[in-house]
Amino acid sequence: MEILKTRIADYVTDNSKMKEDWKKNTAQKIAEELKVSRNIVSQYLNEFVKTGVFGKINSRPVLFFAFPEKLSNSHIFSSIEDAEKWYKNFFRFGLEKIIGSTGSLRNIIDQMKAAIYYPPNGLPILLHGETGTGKSFLASYVYKDLVTRQMIDAKASFVSVNCSEYANNPELFLSNFFGHVKGAYTGADQERKGLAELANEGVLFLDEIHALSNECQEKLFQFMDTGNFHRMGDNENWHTSNCWMIFATSEPPEDHLLPTLLRRIPVKLVLPSLNSRSSYEKKQLIKIFFEEEEKRLEKKLFISQQLLEFLLNYRFSGNVGNLKNTIQLTCANAFSSLSEEKELLIQMYHLPQWINFNELKKTREKESSDFICLSDLERTNEIFDMNELIEYLYNKWEKCENQNQLFFEYDKFFRQKNVDLQFNKEISTPTTYQEVRFRQYIKEIEQDFQITFDYYYLQMTMTFLNSWIYQTQVVTLKNTDEFTNGISSNCSQEAQLVKRFLQNSDISLTNIQQTVLVVLFKLMCSKEFQQKRLALILAHGDYTATCIASTANRIIGRYIFDAIDMPLMTSSTEIADKINAYLHERTGFEEIILLVDMGSLEKIYVNLELDPQKKLGLLNNVSTRMAMDVANQLLLDLPLKQILEQVKENQSIDYIYESSSRKKDMIVCSCASGLGTSFKLKKILEDSFPTASDLVIETCDYYSLAKENYLTELRKENNILFIVGTLNPHLEEVAFFSIEDMILGINIGELSSQLSRHFSDDELKLLNDNILKNFSLTNLMEQLTILNPTKLLEQVSDAIYILQNDLGVSLDNNTCFGLYVHISCLIERLVKQNTLEDEIYLNESSGNFKTFQKYFKQAFSVVEHFYSVDIPTHEVKYVYDYIKRA
């Protein structure tokens, strides 16, 4: 019987190497092939499934396939498509096996795969990174990947050349690289093939390419163009090599490689340092390196918790290579003193003597003295398996009756499972589509709801979007619908936010995966989502309100409107009941604007259960055009009554407005750089507040504020405390605090004293500290623009210095700081192809301005060239006005 089991296992394994052969692995076909009973074959096949050797596909007929390695549990799939998707993501091959292929190296691996699969022999690749980041390792895995995918023969060569060996001998490089004929030079006593020819149909890797002379580089790119070359000493006969080419350098390529060579390398990739990689990836590397030593020493290794913390936090100057060497020498030190032991306990004092402990980062205050087995090492920070996570969330939900207790347990589970994420407060720059779209969406929500998300769950959710959406759900639940509906009904706001995100992000998730995302959204924010302004469309018909709302939201590019669809015979009282139910589900809002299609405004208004402190706007005869009008004005953050009056004028309709009975304190943010900058300034100011408050922060364009006396309208419902901005509008009875003064730390105490009614003495001290920190020049620019603040400030300050010299003027520090802010935001607008809406100042064509414009364009020519922008005349005039008014 054991022989039969082996024959069945071999048969299925042979037919599992290619996906198209899986269909041969049915009980009937195996029985016919091996000439045995079908029942016996079926019995053994299911045993292999239970023990994690085979996978099972419940299709008709049932199919089986072998795993490359034995798993701990059974895996059963409903379709061959699900099985193939799971197999592809669970078992990684070639480049996909590299640590970081789903994390820090994901984009790099994706680009490498796109390059090497490009017919006929891939595209040349240049790897740039510090010493020890894994350039040679990646190149070798390109070869393994091509062999695994049968794109090259297993007998094809991987030829590696370290160009630094030929730095002072270009002739030797050319001879070794292209080969030579007999008599080519003294000592060339026979014809010899070169490395390029040996790499034919294989992979050619040139490391430290920067060490080659210009002559060698020229010969190289000539070979890259055609694949043809002459052997040294023979200028008549041509030889050919079709190979995949990979280059690597630890030096800046632009400084050491000829432009003509660089142009021939379309794929240039920068490898991250070890220090910038995640704790999860570092643990994977540490585990692999210790496992290599465990095999070498033939002893079971255990490492101390302190040593693990050290290896995770120490800055290794030689990156991954240095980490590997350190682990190897540490094991050698432990082995030399404990060679007779069956097990090695490896501790801090086994580290090499050259380790600089002064550079050791501070780790957790409470250290454990436990030793960790290598097999358990990765589990201390393991990326979640989707099926494992679903089972946990479901089991807790099924047993827990209290909603608050349920999410307390969820939070505890997540934080214990991925404890190391707590210590990485810097969220890495988004690199994948999922990350970029998610971060954009989170910024929108933070602005809409005036909240800040927990960085820990931000990272967790990006991990989910990057990894789990590609995993196939295998686990089945008893009450799937009850689970998903139960979570969604108890987290209605979060479920709606998830739905909005997926609708606008082209990302597909199963219902269960969406439920996981709802849970993460719930845990991501420590307080309820409180939208200050609600916008609701109500219309008779099955989908009328939904269609208007979704159309307006899609065109605007933001989620503005909720919708309630009403049957045609619904009365105004029933509509009011629907609105009241909607309002009771939402807390913390201050204003609501309702758009209805028909019926009595007065009847709906009378039946609403609205707090007298809330503001209400109700518009009749809703249409898509009206919704677009309202949405655009909501985005400008105009006062509610002004929106209603403007829509009435634009749409010729009636409205009802109910004002709040209490005036709120207000701060006005006004920037000469336009409304966009004012919005960002508002966010920075809000971030400086030590606690939440009921302060209103209004944004306004400088010229509207200075020339149109916009404060008159604002004062009708608000108490204006002061104005923060770049230019002083010189308004009577209103204090002004300039960004320039904040940068210099001037008048901060006076500003905070204006807010004494809203914050305690301790909170005011914290407010002062926050303003000094958030309004530092570099931090301010980092928040106000998407561009590199250090580079941008350096370029703008140089240009302003030149402009002052050309004009023969000396601007004070305040004016210069204001110009830094204004012009940096100006450059960002031009890069994003946005211009100022207000161009009323184009009418001046005096000689003074023309002279200023000439010198300005000269001074900023470098900036314009660097960012590929052309600063138009009206923008120069804006700067001219700025200096005149300062």
Helices and strands as residue ranges (DSSP letters): H 2-14, G 19-24, H 27-34, H 38-50, E 54-57, E 63-66, E 76-77, H 80-90, G 94-97, H 106-116, E 125-128, H 135-148, E 158-162, G 163-166, H 170-178, E 179-180, E 192-193, H 195-198, E 203-207, G 209-211, H 214-226, E 228-229, E 239-240, E 244-249, H 253-256, H 259-262, E 267-270, G 274-276, H 279-297, E 300-304, H 305-313, H 319-337, E 343-346, G 348-350, G 357-359, E 371-373, H 374-377, G 378-381, H 386-399, H 403-417, G 419-423, H 433-449, H 455-467, G 468-470, H 480-490, H 492-503, H 511-524, E 533-540, H 544-556, E 562-566, H 572-584, E 591-596, H 601-606, E 615-619, H 624-635, H 640-651, E 655-658, E 664-671, H 675-688, E 696-701, H 702-707, H 711-715, E 718-725, E 735-738, H 739-744, H 748-753, H 761-774, H 777-784, H 789-807, H 813-831, H 847-859, H 861-867, H 873-885
